[in-house]
Amino acid sequence: MEKVSVVVYAAGHNYCAHTPILPGCIRTASSLEDMKIYIKEAIELEVKNSLKNNEPIPEVLKGEYELDFVIISAPLKNVYL
């Protein structure tokens, strides 16, 4: 089964997640558990809407896949400074 990377990092008192292969597919939540659910739903919705509108989707999302959560432990401001 192919893996789809999801980048997760702290955003204030919340968690933020996005998947690099779907620009703009971003979700936040107050817990890691909720964030995992929300980003999965967001990816599924993005794929559904893209297919409905005859827009291309990444090949990996056309079959079965699993999400691979990559947790960034440092706040972004520390990464970019």
C-alpha positions as YAML, in Angstrom:
chain: A
units: angstrom
residues:
- id: 1
  name: MET
  ca: [0.00, 0.00, 0.00]
- id: 2
  name: GLU
  ca: [1.34, 3.41, -0.93]
- id: 3
  name: LYS
  ca: [1.90, 6.11, 1.67]
- id: 4
  name: VAL
  ca: [0.85, 9.75, 1.54]
- id: 5
  name: SER
  ca: [2.91, 12.10, 3.70]
- id: 6
  name: VAL
  ca: [1.08, 14.45, 6.04]
- id: 7
  name: VAL
  ca: [3.17, 17.12, 7.76]
- id: 8
  name: VAL
  ca: [2.04, 17.95, 11.30]
- id: 9
  name: TYR
  ca: [3.23, 20.77, 13.52]
- id: 10
  name: ALA
  ca: [2.13, 22.81, 16.51]
- id: 11
  name: ALA
  ca: [0.25, 26.00, 15.75]
- id: 12
  name: GLY
  ca: [-0.25, 27.90, 18.97]
- id: 13
  name: HIS
  ca: [-2.48, 25.70, 21.13]
- id: 14
  name: ASN
  ca: [-3.56, 23.64, 18.13]
- id: 15
  name: TYR
  ca: [-2.09, 21.24, 15.63]
- id: 16
  name: CYS
  ca: [-1.92, 21.91, 11.91]
- id: 17
  name: ALA
  ca: [-1.55, 19.33, 9.15]
- id: 18
  name: HIS
  ca: [-1.10, 19.51, 5.41]
- id: 19
  name: THR
  ca: [-0.18, 17.12, 2.66]
- id: 20
  name: PRO
  ca: [2.45, 18.34, 0.19]
- id: 21
  name: ILE
  ca: [0.89, 16.50, -2.77]
- id: 22
  name: LEU
  ca: [-2.36, 18.47, -2.39]
- id: 23
  name: PRO
  ca: [-1.47, 22.15, -2.06]
- id: 24
  name: GLY
  ca: [-4.05, 23.98, 0.01]
- id: 25
  name: CYS
  ca: [-5.29, 20.84, 1.77]
- id: 26
  name: ILE
  ca: [-4.75, 22.02, 5.33]
- id: 27
  name: ARG
  ca: [-6.58, 21.35, 8.59]
- id: 28
  name: THR
  ca: [-6.17, 22.36, 12.22]
- id: 29
  name: ALA
  ca: [-7.49, 20.84, 15.42]
- id: 30
  name: SER
  ca: [-7.00, 21.10, 19.15]
- id: 31
  name: SER
  ca: [-5.88, 17.46, 19.46]
- id: 32
  name: LEU
  ca: [-3.73, 15.14, 17.38]
- id: 33
  name: GLU
  ca: [-6.53, 12.60, 17.24]
- id: 34
  name: ASP
  ca: [-8.99, 15.12, 15.79]
- id: 35
  name: MET
  ca: [-6.38, 16.49, 13.40]
- id: 36
  name: LYS
  ca: [-5.80, 13.01, 11.95]
- id: 37
  name: ILE
  ca: [-9.52, 12.60, 11.34]
- id: 38
  name: TYR
  ca: [-9.92, 16.08, 9.82]
- id: 39
  name: ILE
  ca: [-6.99, 15.81, 7.41]
- id: 40
  name: LYS
  ca: [-8.14, 12.37, 6.25]
- id: 41
  name: GLU
  ca: [-11.60, 13.77, 5.55]
- id: 42
  name: ALA
  ca: [-10.09, 16.79, 3.77]
- id: 43
  name: ILE
  ca: [-7.99, 14.59, 1.49]
- id: 44
  name: GLU
  ca: [-10.98, 12.39, 0.66]
- id: 45
  name: LEU
  ca: [-13.11, 15.46, -0.11]
- id: 46
  name: GLU
  ca: [-10.39, 17.00, -2.29]
- id: 47
  name: VAL
  ca: [-10.08, 13.77, -4.28]
- id: 48
  name: LYS
  ca: [-13.86, 13.44, -4.65]
- id: 49
  name: ASN
  ca: [-14.24, 17.04, -5.85]
- id: 50
  name: SER
  ca: [-11.30, 16.78, -8.23]
- id: 51
  name: LEU
  ca: [-12.70, 13.63, -9.82]
- id: 52
  name: LYS
  ca: [-16.16, 15.20, -10.06]
- id: 53
  name: ASN
  ca: [-14.67, 18.21, -11.88]
- id: 54
  name: ASN
  ca: [-12.40, 16.11, -14.11]
- id: 55
  name: GLU
  ca: [-9.31, 17.62, -12.49]
- id: 56
  name: PRO
  ca: [-6.13, 15.61, -12.12]
- id: 57
  name: ILE
  ca: [-5.20, 14.02, -8.82]
- id: 58
  name: PRO
  ca: [-1.88, 12.52, -7.75]
- id: 59
  name: GLU
  ca: [-1.52, 8.91, -8.91]
- id: 60
  name: VAL
  ca: [-1.07, 7.63, -5.34]
- id: 61
  name: LEU
  ca: [-4.57, 8.86, -4.43]
- id: 62
  name: LYS
  ca: [-6.21, 6.80, -7.20]
- id: 63
  name: GLY
  ca: [-5.75, 3.54, -5.30]
- id: 64
  name: GLU
  ca: [-5.46, 2.40, -1.74]
- id: 65
  name: TYR
  ca: [-3.13, 4.44, 0.43]
- id: 66
  name: GLU
  ca: [-2.32, 5.13, 4.03]
- id: 67
  name: LEU
  ca: [-1.38, 8.37, 5.68]
- id: 68
  name: ASP
  ca: [2.17, 8.73, 6.97]
- id: 69
  name: PHE
  ca: [2.24, 11.44, 9.63]
- id: 70
  name: VAL
  ca: [5.51, 13.37, 9.81]
- id: 71
  name: ILE
  ca: [5.59, 15.37, 13.03]
- id: 72
  name: ILE
  ca: [7.68, 18.54, 13.07]
- id: 73
  name: SER
  ca: [8.59, 19.15, 16.70]
- id: 74
  name: ALA
  ca: [10.05, 22.65, 16.43]
- id: 75
  name: PRO
  ca: [7.73, 25.61, 15.91]
- id: 76
  name: LEU
  ca: [7.95, 26.95, 12.39]
- id: 77
  name: LYS
  ca: [9.39, 30.29, 13.49]
- id: 78
  name: ASN
  ca: [12.42, 28.43, 14.85]
- id: 79
  name: VAL
  ca: [12.81, 26.43, 11.65]
- id: 80
  name: TYR
  ca: [12.93, 29.47, 9.38]
- id: 81
  name: LEU
  ca: [15.04, 31.79, 11.54]
...
